């Protein structure tokens, strides 16, 4: 039998050979040999384990060193970040690389941030409530102011068509100008509020640009002549007959600019220029310029005049009037349409206000020759239900409509109008006021639509609420006109819904 090498040497040295044949001695020697082998194996395992442990220890130590360096760098970066955000905040952090103190500091800052967030949310809610309250207040005030103004402007129009005495013509003209100025001021204030709240919505309608500009010219002609000014239009013949855009906002912009030019020009000339800037398959860009020979604006004041409630100097309002909002509203309306207003001016030599505005191409290419621009309005045979509760508004609307030969029936509130339709009364058009006792116009329109789905319903409202158009259409109405009622807008709106009826009468 082969024994362990160490045991073999011991046997040869100390054990006589005759004992090697003894079975019990052989077993004993085998046990000792196995013990030697086991001990050697355990020694190798222990040595191997020790070597591995030493390597792991070095590796762990190295990792700890790396992590310690990373921690130091992280603490340093945290301190730099905190210092850059709030230099004074470092006083709340203890010296040294104490990560716990930094974490405690950050926890405190997070707590403060959460408290600030709660405060901001509360402030936001209060601001929203204040904004809604302001919007509601302006809507109510608009209705309250425009209601009597509706009567003033309407009756001035009626008196001007009643062959007034020569001595009364000038008085009526002064009343007309004063009422228009008051309405313009009210519109400026209310529009500015709506623009600030981001509640302006632009529509897309066919616009006859040439007719629109000429109408604006005619509307401002008397004011221009009173100040000894010539009002001229230069229109590019290359411009297509129609474009698609918001005609109301375009008229507002041009009217403001032309009114300003007239206001600051005496015995001079005001030119309205419209030229083609660019034309593509889908879009058309027009260049508008209002050029006057008036007082002009110093270069250092030319940016300031576009700020709200701001004019060139404190004497402007006293000498020329105005709210200081017109140019600010123009600037914001154009900005909302990706455009800008520019001015070139020199004191004593006049001003040139100009802007470029993009429109969509229109499929309409021919002007409707049946449109009544200067002809006397005629609604002969047209039956109109006037739903209105204010007596002088009823008198005004009745007079306007009967002057146009319409057949007018009056309902003093929305419930009476519903009962008339329920009783089978037939009307070609319903003119519906929105704010009435017993039953308001929106509710009345919804009830009428359950009984009659086709009769055109046109809202008339003095409200400037930003969602009024949406509410009107959701109630089932077809259109709306604003108060004060302007015959130039009221008649075409009615005509739009009765042209198909005329053949039946």
C-alpha positions in Angstrom: 0.0 0.0 0.0 1.2 3.5 -0.8 1.3 5.7 2.3 1.7 9.4 2.6 5.3 10.5 1.8 6.1 11.7 5.4 4.7 8.5 6.9 6.8 6.4 4.4 9.9 8.0 5.7 8.9 7.4 9.3 8.1 3.7 8.6 11.5 3.1 6.9 13.3 4.8 9.7 11.5 3.5 12.8 9.3 0.4 12.0 10.9 -3.0 11.4 9.9 -4.6 8.2 8.4 -7.7 9.8 5.6 -5.6 11.3 4.5 -4.4 7.9 2.8 -7.7 7.1 0.6 -7.5 10.2 -3.0 -6.6 9.2 -3.8 -4.5 12.3 -0.5 -2.5 11.9 -1.4 -2.0 8.2 -4.8 -0.7 9.1 -3.3 1.6 11.7 -0.7 2.9 9.2 -3.5 3.5 6.6 -5.5 5.6 9.1 -2.4 7.7 9.9 -1.6 8.1 6.2 -5.2 9.3 5.5 -4.8 11.8 8.5 -1.6 13.1 6.9 -3.4 13.5 3.6 -6.4 15.2 5.2 -4.2 17.6 7.2 -2.3 18.5 4.0 -5.5 19.1 2.1 -6.9 21.3 4.9 -3.6 23.3 5.0 -3.8 23.9 1.3 -7.5 25.0 1.6 -6.6 27.3 4.5 -3.8 28.8 2.6 -6.0 29.3 -0.5 -8.8 30.8 1.6 -6.3 33.2 3.3 -5.0 34.3 -0.1 -8.5 34.9 -1.4 -9.6 36.8 1.8 -6.5 39.0 1.5 -7.4 39.9 -2.1 -11.0 40.6 -1.2 -9.9 42.8 1.7 -7.7 44.8 -0.6 -10.6 45.1 -3.1 -13.1 46.1 -0.5 -10.6 48.6 0.9 -10.1 50.0 -2.5 -13.8 50.3 -3.1 -14.3 52.0 0.2 -11.6 54.5 -0.7 -13.3 55.2 -4.1 -16.7 55.5 -2.4 -15.2 57.9 0.2 -13.8 60.1 -2.6 -17.1 60.0 -4.5 -18.9 61.0 -1.3 -16.5 63.9 -0.8 -17.0 65.1 -4.4 -20.8 64.7 -4.1 -20.8 66.8 -0.9 -18.6 69.4 -2.6 -20.9 69.5 -5.6 -24.0 69.7 -3.4 -22.5 72.6 -1.5 -21.7 74.4 -4.8 -25.2 73.8 -6.1 -26.8 75.1 -2.8 -24.5 78.1 -2.8 -25.3 78.9 -6.5 -29.0 78.7 -5.7 -29.0 80.5 -2.4 -25.6 81.9 -1.2 -27.0 82.8 2.2 -28.3 79.2 2.7 -24.7 77.9 3.4 -24.9 79.4 6.9 -27.4 76.6 7.7 -24.8 73.8 6.9 -22.1 72.8 9.4 -18.5 72.8 8.4 -16.8 69.7 7.1 -18.0 66.9 4.8 -21.0 66.0 6.9 -23.5 64.5 4.6 -26.1 64.1 7.3 -26.1 67.9 8.0 -26.6 68.6 4.2 -29.4 66.0 4.0 -31.1 67.6 7.0 -30.7 71.0 5.4 -32.2 69.8 2.1 -35.1 68.2 4.0 -35.7 71.6 5.6 -35.6 73.3 2.2 -38.0 70.7 0.7 -40.4 71.3 3.6 -40.2 75.0 2.9 -40.7 74.4 -0.8 -43.8 72.4 -0.1 -45.2 75.1 2.1 -44.5 77.6 -0.6 -46.2 75.3 -3.2 -49.3 75.2 -1.0 -49.2 79.0 -0.7 -48.8 79.4 -4.4 -51.7 77.1 -5.1 -53.9 79.1 -2.7 -52.7 82.3 -4.4 -53.5 80.9 -7.8 -57.0 79.9 -6.7 -57.5 83.4 -5.3 -56.2 85.0 -8.5 -58.5 82.8 -10.6 -61.5 83.8 -8.4 -60.5 87.4 -8.7 -60.1 87.1 -12.5 -63.5 85.4 -12.8 -65.0 88.1 -10.6 -63.4 90.8 -12.8 -64.7 89.1 -15.9 -68.2 88.8 -14.4 -68.1 92.4 -13.3 -67.0 93.6 -16.7 -69.7 91.5 -18.3 -72.4 93.0 -16.1 -71.0 96.5 -16.4 -70.8 96.1 -20.2 -74.5 95.2 -20.2 -75.5 98.1 -17.9 -73.5 100.6 -19.9 -74.3 99.4 -23.4 -78.0 99.2 -22.7 -78.6 103.0 -22.4 -75.9 103.6 -25.0 -77.9 101.3 -27.3 -80.8 103.7 -27.0 -78.6 106.8 -27.5 -76.9 105.6 -30.6 -80.0 104.0 -32.0 -82.2 107.1 -31.6 -79.5 109.4 -33.0 -79.6 107.2 -36.1 -83.4 107.4 -36.2 -83.3 111.2 -35.8 -80.8 111.6 -38.6 -83.2 109.7 -40.9 -86.2 111.9 -39.9 -85.2 114.9 -42.0 -83.9 117.0 -39.0 -83.8 120.8 -39.3 -80.6 122.3 -40.6 -79.9 123.8 -37.1 -80.3 120.3 -35.6 -77.9 118.5 -38.0 -74.8 119.7 -36.3 -76.2 118.9 -32.9 -77.0 115.3 -34.0 -73.5 115.0 -35.5 -71.9 116.1 -32.2 -74.1 113.6 -30.4 -73.1 110.9 -32.8 -69.4 111.6 -32.5 -69.6 111.7 -28.7 -71.6 108.5 -28.5 -69.1 106.8 -30.9 -66.2 108.0 -28.8 -67.8 106.7 -25.6 -68.5 103.3 -27.3 -65.0 103.2 -28.6 -63.6 103.8 -25.1 -65.9 101.1 -23.6 -64.8 98.6 -26.3 -61.1 99.4 -25.7 -61.3 98.7 -22.0 -63.4 95.6 -22.4 -61.3 94.2 -25.3 -58.1 94.9 -23.4 -59.4 92.8 -20.5 -60.4 89.9 -22.8 -57.0 90.0 -24.5 -55.1 90.0 -21.2 -57.1 86.9 -20.1 -56.3 85.2 -23.5 -59.9 84.8 -24.3 -59.9 86.3 -27.8 -60.9 83.8 -30.5 -60.3 84.7 -34.2 -62.9 83.6 -36.7 -62.4 82.7 -40.4 -64.9 84.3 -42.8 -64.8 85.5 -46.4 -63.7 89.2 -46.4 -64.1 91.5 -49.3 -61.0 93.5 -48.5 -61.7 96.4 -50.9 -65.3 96.8 -49.6 -64.1 96.6 -46.0 -61.5 99.3 -46.5 -63.9 101.6 -48.4 -66.5 101.1 -45.6 -64.0 102.1 -43.0 -63.0 105.1 -45.1 -66.7 106.2 -45.4 -67.2 105.7 -41.6 -64.3 108.0 -40.9 -64.8 110.5 -43.7 -66.9 113.0 -41.7 -64.4 113.1 -38.8 -61.6 113.6 -41.3 -63.4 116.4 -43.1 -64.2 118.2 -39.8 -60.4 118.5 -39.2 -59.8 119.6 -42.8 -58.2 116.3 -43.8 -58.3 114.4 -47.0 -58.8 110.6 -46.6 -57.5 108.6 -49.5 -57.3 104.8 -50.2 -54.7 103.1 -52.4 -55.6 99.5 -53.1 -53.4 97.0 -55.0 -55.4 95.6 -58.0 -53.4 92.3 -57.7 -55.2 91.5 -54.4 -57.8 88.7 -54.9 -61.5 89.8 -54.4 -61.9 87.8 -51.2 -59.7 86.4 -48.4 -60.6 84.4 -45.3 -60.0 85.9 -41.9 -61.5 87.8 -39.0 -63.1 90.9 -40.5 -64.2 92.3 -37.1 -60.7 92.3 -35.7 -59.3 93.7 -38.9 -61.8 96.5 -38.9 -61.0 97.2 -35.2 -57.3 97.5 -36.0 -57.7 99.7 -39.1 -60.4 101.9 -37.4 -58.1 102.5 -34.4 -55.2 103.4 -36.6 -57.3 105.7 -38.9 -59.0 107.4 -35.9 -55.6 108.1 -34.4 -54.3 109.5 -37.7 -57.3 111.8 -38.0 -57.0 112.8 -34.4 -53.4 113.9 -34.7 -53.7 115.5 -38.2 -55.1 118.9 -39.0 -55.6 120.2 -42.6 -53.5 117.4 -43.9 -53.7 114.0 -45.7 -54.3 110.5 -44.5 -53.5 107.6 -46.9 -54.8 104.0 -46.4 -52.6 101.7 -48.4 -53.3 98.0 -48.9 -50.8 96.1 -51.1 -50.0 92.5 -51.9 -47.0 91.2 -50.0 -47.0 87.5 -50.8 -49.2 84.9 -52.5 -49.2 81.1 -52.2 -51.5 78.3 -53.0 -53.1 78.5 -49.5 -52.2 81.9 -48.0 -52.1 85.5 -48.9 -50.1 88.2 -47.0 -51.2 91.8 -47.3 -49.3 94.9 -46.3 -51.4 97.6 -44.6 -50.1 101.1 -44.0 -51.9 104.2 -42.5 -49.8 107.2 -43.4 -50.6 110.7 -42.2 -49.1 114.2 -42.3 -49.9 115.0 -38.7 -47.9 116.0 -35.6 -45.5 113.0 -35.7 -43.9 111.1 -32.8 -40.3 111.6 -31.5 -38.1 108.6 -31.9 -37.6 108.1 -28.2 -41.4 107.8 -27.7 -42.2 105.4 -30.5 -41.9 102.2 -28.4 -43.7 103.7 -25.4 -46.9 104.5 -27.3 -47.7 100.8 -27.7 -47.8 100.3 -23.9 -51.1 100.2 -22.2 -52.6 103.4 -20.8 -49.5 105.3 -22.2 -49.4 108.2 -24.6 -46.6 110.3 -25.8 -47.0 112.9 -23.1 -49.4 113.9 -20.4 -51.0 116.6 -22.6 -52.2 114.2 -25.3 -55.2 112.9 -23.4 -56.3 116.5 -22.5 -55.7 117.9 -26.0 -56.8 115.0 -28.2 -58.7 112.6 -25.9 -58.4 108.8 -25.9 -57.7 106.1 -23.3 -54.2 105.2 -24.3 -55.3 101.6 -25.0 -55.9 101.7 -28.8 -52.3 101.0 -29.9 -51.7 98.6 -27.1 -54.8 96.6 -28.3 -53.6 96.7 -31.9 -50.2 95.4 -30.9 -51.7 92.5 -28.9 -54.3 91.6 -31.6 -51.5 91.5 -34.2 -49.2 89.5 -32.0 -51.9 86.9 -31.5 -52.0 86.6 -35.3 -48.2 86.3 -35.6 -47.8 89.8 -36.8 -46.3 93.1 -35.5 -47.1 96.7 -35.7 -44.4 99.1 -36.8 -44.1 102.9 -37.0 -41.9 105.3 -38.9 -42.4 108.9 -37.7 -40.8 112.3 -37.4 -42.2 115.2 -35.4 -43.9 117.7 -37.6 -43.8 115.4 -40.7 -46.4 112.8 -39.8 -46.4 109.0 -39.1 -46.6 105.7 -41.0 -48.1 102.8 -39.0 -47.8 99.6 -40.9 -48.1 95.8 -40.5 -48.3 92.6 -42.6 -51.1 90.2 -42.0 -51.6 86.7 -43.4 -55.0 85.4 -44.5 -56.2 82.1 -46.0 -57.1 82.0 -49.7 -60.8 82.1 -50.3 -62.7 80.0 -52.9 -65.1 83.0 -53.4 -64.0 85.0 -56.4 -67.1 87.1 -57.3 -68.7 89.8 -55.1 -72.5 89.4 -54.5 -74.0 92.3 -56.4 -77.2 92.0 -54.3 -75.4 93.1 -51.2 -76.9 96.4 -50.0 -74.2 98.8 -49.1 -75.8 102.2 -49.9 -79.3 101.1 -50.9 -82.1 101.6 -48.4 -82.7 98.5 -46.3 -85.9 96.7 -47.2 -87.4 93.7 -45.3 -90.9 94.0 -46.8 -93.1 91.0 -45.9 -90.6 89.6 -43.4 -92.2 88.7 -40.0 -89.9 89.2 -37.1 -90.5 88.3 -33.4 -88.6 90.8 -31.2 -87.9 89.3 -27.7 -86.9 92.2 -25.5 -87.8 93.4 -22.0 -86.3 97.0 -21.9 -88.9 99.4 -23.2 -86.7 101.9 -25.0 -84.8 99.0 -26.6 -88.2 97.7 -27.8 -89.1 101.1 -29.2 -85.8 101.5 -30.9 -85.7 98.0 -32.5 -89.4 98.3 -33.6 -88.7 101.7 -35.2 -85.6 100.4 -37.1 -87.4 97.2 -38.3 -90.6 98.9 -39.3 -88.6 101.6 -41.2 -87.2 98.6 -43.1 -90.9 97.5 -43.8 -90.6 94.4 -41.5 -93.7 93.1 -39.6 -92.7 93.2 -35.9 -94.3 91.3 -33.0 -93.0 91.9 -29.5 -92.5 89.4 -26.7 -91.4 91.0 -23.4 -89.5 87.9 -22.1 -88.3 84.4 -23.3 -91.3 82.6 -21.8 -93.8 84.6 -23.8 -91.8 83.8 -27.0 -91.9 80.1 -26.2 -95.7 80.3 -25.7 -96.1 82.1 -29.0 -94.2 79.3 -30.9 -96.1 76.6 -28.9 -99.4 78.3 -30.0 -98.4 77.9 -33.7 -97.4 81.5 -34.4 -95.1 81.7 -37.5 -92.1 84.0 -37.8 -89.4 84.4 -40.4 -86.8 85.5 -37.8 -86.6 85.8 -34.1 -84.4 88.6 -32.5 -83.7 87.3 -29.0 -82.2 89.4 -26.2 -80.1 87.3 -23.8 -80.7 88.9 -20.4 -84.4 89.0 -19.5 -86.6 88.3 -16.5 -88.8 85.2 -16.2 -86.9 83.4 -18.9 -83.6 84.4 -20.4 -82.8 84.2 -24.1 -80.5 81.2 -23.9 -83.2 79.1 -22.1 -85.9 80.4 -24.4 -83.9 79.4 -27.5 -83.4 75.9 -26.2 -87.2 75.6 -25.6 -88.1 77.0 -29.0 -85.7 74.5 -30.7 -87.7 71.7 -29.2 -90.8 73.1 -31.0 -89.2 74.6 -34.2 -85.8 73.5 -35.5 -85.6 75.8 -38.5 -86.7 79.3 -37.6 -83.6 81.5 -37.5 -82.8 82.9 -34.0 -80.5 85.9 -33.8 -79.2 86.8 -30.3 -78.8 90.5 -29.4 -76.6 91.1 -26.4 -74.6 93.8 -24.6 -72.5 91.1 -22.8 -68.8 90.8 -23.5 -68.4 87.5 -21.8 -65.6 85.5 -23.7 -67.8 82.4 -24.1 -70.9 84.2 -25.2 -70.6 83.0 -28.8 -70.2 79.4 -27.7 -73.3 79.7 -25.4 -75.3 81.3 -28.1 -74.6 78.5 -30.6 -75.0 75.8 -28.0 -78.5 77.1 -27.2 -79.5 76.5 -30.8 -79.3 80.1 -32.0 -78.0 80.8 -35.5 -76.1 84.1 -35.0 -75.8 87.2 -32.8 -75.5 90.9 -33.0 -73.9 93.2 -30.4 -75.5 96.1 -28.6 -75.6 99.0 -29.2 -77.4 97.8 -32.3 -75.7 99.1 -35.4 -78.0 99.2 -38.5 -75.0 98.5 -40.7 -74.5 95.1 -39.0 -78.1 94.3 -37.9 -79.6 94.5 -41.4 -77.1 92.3 -43.2 -77.3 89.7 -40.4 -81.1 89.5 -40.7 -80.9 89.6 -44.5 -78.5 86.6 -44.4 -81.3 84.4 -43.0 -84.3 85.8 -45.0 -83.0 85.9 -48.5 -84.3 82.4 -49.1 -87.7 83.4 -47.6 -88.2 86.5 -49.9 -89.3 84.4 -52.8 -92.2 83.0 -50.6 -93.7 86.4 -50.0 
